[in-house]
């Protein structure tokens, strides 16, 4: 047990099936996008060790993560952790992704059968493993037919290199097309979708969440704290440079009044803002797990603590008033 995570916190993590599968995953998924460019390898290993100790068995990465340290570096860090043994790989549900280009050649990206084969083998080498539990399409490929994609996935499953396939950043109709094509071939198809979802960004409620629920997909929410902006002005969840960049900077500049109301509500309820925001995501019925991206053990403990927060109906209504959500389409905009 890591020194910064106590036993009471550790007992909070629960497990659910990933969508309609029999695969059990923790209600928190450890995201690794910071491993390499922000978190160096020794600390990344410590975070993964403590995550395992508290019951987080689900790790998400991608073949192009690595930022300034180079594409693929993040997978290498996860792989070197697996290489330490001690049941690390056997106790982990490992998810990685394919789509983004890893080189300059014309076949270095996308979801062609050729790139899926090459990218998967390269990921397996970096991850020091023989198989990936969940192989995710990082983006929809509008130029490759689903017949080809599913054929490549079926080959990889037959070879024992992947077990399940998932999507990321898909629209609702992309999920439908993928599933209907898979059904024609008698294949399982997608078992999960991964999209941005948090109190500030609720667009997936229009079509993506309804599609995922209709087809029995698990849903993994990335950026559940909107890259730290929902963590409050001074909490552990907001430390680090990402709070000042991208979506976080835009939200801070444009939605300051909403954030102030939210932080006031968190104080009233006796919770840290980031823990309340994460608890809200965990409480959404379509969500299997939010993907957390701790840069230190303090942030990991905060995320685990959020799993024990139950938000009452009155507080949920107030959160909806502060951050209005969406109704399923077409009701949201038609009547």
N, C-alpha and C positions, 0 to 999 in steps of 0.2 A: 504494500500500500504506500503510495507516495506521501511525503510529509505534508503536502498542502491540501490533501483531500481526506477528510475524516470518514470514519466508518458510517456515520449517520447519513452523510451525503452519498456514499457509495451504494447504499441500499435502495436508492431512489430509482435507479435505471431499470426499466421494464423492457419486455420483448413483445413484438407483434409479428405476424406473418407479413412478408412483402407482397402486397396485393393478393392475388388469388393463389399464390404459390404456397408450398409448405415450408418455405425458408424463413427462419426466425431471425429477426434483426432487432437491434436495440433501438429505442425511441430517439436516440441521438445518433447521428452519423458524423464521424470525425472527418472533416474536410482538410485537405492537405495543400491547398493552393499557396499557403504562406511558407511551406517547407522549401528551403532553398534561398529564395530572394529575401525573405524576412526572418525566418527562423533557421538557424544553422543546424547541421545534422545532429550534433549531440543533444541539443534541446528538443529537436523534433522527435528523437528516439525516446527522450524522457516523457514527452507528452503522450506518445503512443503507448508507452509502458503503463503510465498512470491511467490512461483511458481504458486499457485492458483490465487493469486492477479494479476499476469501478464498474465494469460490466459493459462498456461500449465495445461491441464486437463488429462494428460496421465502419469501414474506411473507404472514403471516396477520393479518387485522384483522376488524372488525365494524362495522356501521352505527351501533351505539349506544355504541361505545367513546369515552371522553372524560372520564368521571368529572366532577370538579369544574369542568372546562373546558367542559363541555357535550357532549351526545350528538352524534356525528358529527365531533368535533374531531380524533380520531385519523385518520380517513380523510382529513381535510383536510391533515394533516401529511404523510401518505404521498403525497397528490396533489401537494402543493407540491414534494416531492422528485422525483416524476416530471416535474414541470414544468420542472426544471432541464435536462432533455434528456440528452444524452450516452449514449443507449441504456439509460437506467435502466428505463423501462417495458418496452422490447422484451426486455431480459434478465431480467425478473422474472416468475415464476409468481405471480400475485396471487390471493389468496383473501380473500373477505369473507363476511359473514353477514347473514341476515335472520330475523326472528321477533319480537324484543323491540319493544315499542311505542316509537315515536319522538315521539308526541304524545298528546293526551288524547282524540282522536276514537275512535269505535267501530271504525273500520277502519284504525287506525294501527299495528296489530301483527298477529302471526299469519302464517299461510301461505295466506291467501286469494289468488286470482288478482289481485284488486285491489291488495292490499298488496304482493305480489311485484313487480307492475309499477311501482307508485309508489316503493317502497323501492329497487329496482334503479336506476331513473333517478336518484334522489337520490344514491345511492352513486357512480354513474358521474360525476356532476357534481363531487362532493367529491374523488374520486380523480383527476380530470382525465384520464380515459381513456374509450375507446369500448367496452371490454369487460372482463369479469372472467373469469379463467381457471377459477376454482373458486368457485362460488356455493353457500354452505353454509346449511342450515337449522339455526339456532342451537338449536332445541329442537323436539321433536315437537309438532305441532298436533293435538290430539285432536278438534277440532271441524270440521276441513276434510278432505274426502275426498281420497284420493291421486289419484283421477281428475282432480280440479280442479288439484291441485298440479302434476302432471306435464303437464297441458295448458298451464299457465302457463309452465313451464320450457321446453317444446317451442317455444312462441311466442318466448321470449327467445333460445333457441338459433338459431331460424330468422332472427331479427332480427340475429344476430351480437353480441348483448350479453353472452352467457355462452357458455362452451365446455363445462364440466363442472359437475355438481351433486354436492354432498356433504352429509353430515349431521353433527350435533354433539349430544352428550348424548342419544343414542338408546339404547333397550334393544334387545336382540337381536331380539325379535319385531317391533319397529318397523322394523328394517332388513329383515327378511323380508317384511313387508307391503309396504313401499315397493318392494322389488325385484320381487316377484311382480306387483304392479300395473303397474310399468314394463314388465315382460316381455309382458304382455297387449297393450300398445300398440306393441311392437317398439322400445322405447326403451332406451338404455344404462342408465338409472337412476343410482343412487348410485355414485360411484367412490371415496368415502372416508368414514370416520367419525372424528370428533374427540371424545375423552373424556379425563377425568382418569385418569392412570396413572402410578404411581411405586411405589417400594418400600413406602411406607406405605399406599397405596390401590390394591389389586389386584382389586377387585370385577369389573372388566371381563373378567377371566379366566373367569368363570362362563359368560357367554353372549354378550357383545358381541364379544370377540375371535374366538370360534368362528364367529359369524355373519359377521363381516367377512371372515374367511378363506374360508368356504364360498362367499360371493358375490363373491369377488375384489375386495374393497374395501381400499384402503390404510388405514392406521391412523395418526392423528396424536395424539400424547400431550400433552395440556396439563397444566401444573403438574408437570413431571417432577421438580422438586426440592421438591414440596409447598409452593410459595410460599416457598422459601428454607430451610425447616427442615432439609432434608437436606444443606444446604451447609456444615454445621458451625458452631461457635459464633463463629468469628472470620474466616472466609474471605470473599473478595470476593463470593461468591454470596449471602451473608446480609446484606450491608449494605443499609440502607434500612428503611423503616417496615413493609413488608408482612410481614416475618418475625414481627412482634409481633401480627398481626391474623388473624382468621378461622381457617381450617384450620391455619395455622402455630401460632397460639397454643394451640389445642386439642391439637395433636400434642405440642408442647413440654411441656405440662402433664401429659398422660396417658401419654406413651410415652417418657419421659426415659431409662429404662433401655435400651430398644432403641436409641435414638439414641446413647447412650454406647457401647454395644457396636459399633455401626456405625462411629462415628468412630474407635474403637480399631482396627478392622479396616482402615479406610482408611489410618491411620498405619502399620500393619504392612506394608501393600502399597506404601506410598510414594506414595499419591495424595491429593489434596485430596478431602474427603468429597463435595463437590458434583460433582466430575468423575467420581468412582466411581459415584455415583447416576445421573448422566446416561449413563455408559457402560453401566450395567445396562439402562436403558430402550432404548438403541440396540441392545443385543444380543438383545432379545426378538424372536423370529422373525416376529411379526405386525406389528411396528412399522415404519412407513415413515420417520417422523421425529418426534422430540420437538419441541415448540414451546418455544423458549427466549425469555425476556423480559428481556434485558440492560438495565440502567439506565445502564451506562457501558461503555467499551471494554475495561476490565479484565475485566468479567464476560463479554463476548463472547469474548475470547481464551480464557478458562477453558473456555467451552462448546466452542469449536473444538478445544481440546486434548483434550477428553474423547473425541472421535471416534477417537483413535489408541489408546485403552486397550482391551486385550483381557483379559477376566476369565477366569481359568482355572476348570476344573470344580470344584476344591476350594473356591475362593473363592465361586463361585456357590452351592454347597451351604451354605456358611456364611451367605451373605446370606439364603437361604431359611429357615435356622434362626432368624435374627434377625427377619426379616419374613416369616412364613409366607404362602404364596400360596394360590390357589384352583385346584381342578381344574374342568374343564368340567362344567356341569350335564348330567344329574342326578347323575353319579357323586360330585360334591363333597359332596352331602348325603344321597344315597339309599343308598350302600353304599361 
